[in-house]
């Protein structure tokens, strides 16, 4: 019998004993794997009968978890739950050792699906529609400003797929309306939903399962024929975000390049149709140098004429992947857009929302961004720029705090009116708004925001349009983290847009802000260098940005911090950035502790 020596212990181990040990380990790994997943060949489940060592390398270009007939790539799931990537790697290792057999014939396994889905249906998700996710990762336009162009070549960890009815049915089956939990969510691209031929059918299935949820739909309008609009009207409460991006068919063809014949004309015809069918809608516009700002003005006036909920104006951006040269001077062009928006705010009734709002609205305080047409707030005389100081003599400091308080009051049938104390033009004023709970007494478009289940994203209670904002609790959490490092060097990264909020929030804390004296604290702006271009939003940070800028900071300061703190909003639920990199890679690269600061994601 041949023998070998264990290098660590010097003990002799027989080759046959080692083979038996490997066999047991392999069987154990196979058993554990097949308890968790079913294997697939080109999207079809297969039942292996055995596993044979040798001659079993995985086929080239095989991405296990992404079979040819696939819902989407595994990576878009693994961003939220890294355990799936571990399963993928384990299966790939097995295929390098040998091959699965079925009826003694090789099975060219190229994917897997989870078994016992009920065990995976524990991911919190407030809405069923959110758990089902993006309907389509494809589009029937080719917009010159599209954010997708800025990700090509960037190794972004988002899947691409058309949502299948099979997947919809599975998610419906495992979502709990009572617990608000469902299957693992995806982080795939979300583009034109009507590029999915089953779009309306999917929306109707969701509505049937959760009739009180709002049907939120973002579309370029190219498919919004009267038949489609009529079907959407039956899914109330409904809110449509209409991405028009031009006020004329000719300019839309230049800017959005509709691939669908007659799509631009259909989109423009949908605006009066949505009004006729009383479907509240948000109009969205992205300025670009190929279009005059007078076109933006014309679009806002069109949305105002047909009583849109909000006119959303998105400040244009680009990355190093979408443009080799700067298409415009950011500061100059953005300021010209702001000037046009400020002019229009004085002339139209529809609220105009700038994205990102933090670029212009540099305060945490509850500043009114407009009022919904025909809402109680509009009828009471609220204006853009009003600063709300108190509600029924209760002081309010932040926009989220105000929104939460108003929602509580509005939902209480015993409360008949709300009294506001506001600051306007250096004066202190009182405004009273009666609560109207009879939907028949309310007019479009506000009527649909007053019913149960209606969205609060664009139209808050009583019709006040209040942008998202930071909670003071974020600063309390920061205090708790910093106080764990007394006398040590603490480096806090914030985004350029969040910097004014940080210093204002610290001022609001008053005496509680003294926690900064418990440590040697440094506050540093972090720019999303990985994307390049004019991207400045903190939620687009990458782990490589953190690593690179911390190296730079250490080099410039001449010493290392003891701990680095960053807001966690740029990470997925699984702790991954948009490129799929885990935040722990920062600690491995710099041998530094990284603490994540829980904070709210600012959507608008």
Secondary structure by P-SEA (a helix, b strand, c coil): cbbbbcccccbbbbaaaaaaaaaaaaaaaaaaaaaccccccccbbbbbcccccccccccccccccccccccccaaaaaaacaaaaaaaaaaaaaaaabbbbccccccccccccccccccccccccccccccccccccccccccccccccccccccccbbbbcccaaaaaaaaaccccccccccccccccccccccccaaaaaaaaaaaaccccccccccccccccaaaaaaaaaaccbbbbcccccccaaaaaaaccccccaaaaaaaaaaaaaaaacbbbbbbbbbcccccaaaaaaaaaaaaaaccccbbbbcccccccccccccccaaaaaaaaaaaaaaaaacccbbbbcccccccccccccccccccccccccccccccccccccccccccccaaaaaaaaaaaaacccccbbbbbbbcccccbbbbbbbbcccccccccccccccccccccccccccccccbbbbaaaaaaaaaaaaacccbbbbbbbcccaaaaaaaaaaaaccccccccccbbbbbbbccccccccccccccccaaaaaaaaaaaaaaacccccbbbbcccccccccccccccccccccccccbbbbbbbbbbbcc
